[in-house]
């Protein structure tokens, strides 16, 4: 097994493994909070985390690595396995998937911050549904709903080209509910 991979898993689980058992819920929460790994590549884009005031969790808590591995069916992640990437939490179904994301976050993070790929092609933000997705050239794209995805599917390369031009013009602080 890859030594870097094993080291990442050990580092991610060390704070939990070494903490003393406690019946105090607040103390347990602090231990779990301390276990989150934070990484950044300084890329600042608006990331879909739900309506204003909701939790700061990307892709509605789905494990982004699961889209690319196994049978390719997305599975929900757990707050027990999470990585904070560019200020936003990503949840994973396993420590192994969290370590894979930590090693290559840009490979597994959804395009356009997890917003709807079709809306991004129009220079707009809309929520991305984690169950309406496509993997194109090794990248994850989400869509708002089934009707939008059907429209997007008619010209995926054209919409990606437009979104790649339009999305960078959307301020990093924008949210889909106020865009």
N, C-alpha and C positions, 0 to 999 in steps of 0.2 A: 504494500500500500504506500502511497505517496507520503513522504515524511511531512511535507508542508500541510497536507490535508489532515493527518493525524494531529499535528501540532495545533491546528486551528480548532479541531474538536476538543482537544484537551483544554485549550485556553477558554473556549466558550463554556465548558462545563465545570471548570475548576472552582469558580466562586460558589457554585451551588454545592458541589461535592465536599468542599472544605468548610461549609458553614455549619454551625452547631444547630441541632434540631431545636425548634421553638414552638410553643403553643400560641405565641402572640402573633396574630394575623398581620399586624403592622410590620413587625420585624421580618416575617416571611416575605411580605411584599417588597420590602427594601432589598432583601437578598436577591429576589428575582430581578428587580430593577437593576441591580448592580451587574447582573449577568449579561445584559444586552451589549452587543458589540456595536461600536459606532465606526462607520467608514464614510469617506467622502472623496469624490473626484472633482469637487468644486463646480460641477455642472449644476446650474441653477435653472430649473424649469418648473412650471406649475405641475404639481403632482395631484392626481385625483385621490382624495382621501374621504370623500363623502361630503354631505352638506356642511356649511359653516357650523362650527361648534361640535362636530362629531369627532370621534377618535382620529388620531393622526396615523392611520394604518392604510397602506397602499393596497390596491387591487382587492378591496373589500376583505382583506385577510387571507386571500388565496395564496398558496405556495407557488411562486412563479417558476421555480425549478421543475415542478411537476408537469408543466406544460411541455417541457422538452425531454423528459426522461420517462422511462417505463412505458406505459401504454399511451402517454401523452394526454391523458384526461386530467384536467386540473382538480386538485384536491384542496380543501381548506387547510390553512396553516393553524398553528397554535401559538399563543403568546408565551409558551414555554421554550419555543425555538424562534428567536427573532433577531433581526439585524436592523440597525438604524442606518439608513443610507441617505446621505445628503439631507439629513434632518427628518426623514420619514421612516416609520417602522414598516418592515416587511416581515410577515409571519411565515413559518415553514412547518411542514408536517414532521420533520425529523431534524436532528442535529447535523446529520450528514448533508441534507439539502441546505441548511443554513450556512454550513461551511463552504459549500460549492458557490453559493451566492456571494459570500464574503470574498472568496478568491477572485470572482469575475462578475461583479454586480452589473456592469453594462451589458453583459451577455444575456442575463436573465431578466433584467428590469424591462417592463413594457415600454414600447415606444410612446412618445408624446405624453409621458408622465402617467400613463394608464388612462388617459382621456380617450374618447371616441376618435378613432383614426379618421373617419369620414368628416366629422366636425372639424378636426384639425386641418383638413384639406381646405376648409372654408374659412380658416383663420379664427375659428370659434372653439370654445371649450364645451364639452358635454361629458357626462359621466360615461365611463367605460364599464360594461357588464363583463365580469370575469368568465361568464359562461358563453359569451359570444365573441369568439376570438379566431385568429388565424396566425399561423407561423409562416412568415414569408422571408426567404433568404436568411433563416436563422434568427429572425426577430419576431417578438410577440406584439401583435396588434389587437386591440379591443374595440368593440363597437357598442353603440348606445342601446339598440334593440334589434330585433330580427329584421324589421323592414329596412333599417339603415344598413345592416350588414348585407342584405340582398343587393342594395344599391351599390355599396362599396365593392362587393364581389364582381360587379360588372366591369370594373376598370381598376383593379387593385394597383397595378404599376402607376397609372395616371394619378390616382388619389394619393399614393405614397409620395410621388414627386411633388404634387401640390402641397401636401402637408409638410414635407421637408422644407419647403420654401416659406410657408405661412406660420408654422408653429414657433419658430424662433422670434417672431415679432410679437408674440403674446408675452406680456410681462410675467416674470417668475412669481410674482405675488398674486397674480390673478387666480380666481377660483371659478369653477364652472357655474356656480350659482350667482355670480356677480359679473360675469364676462359679457 
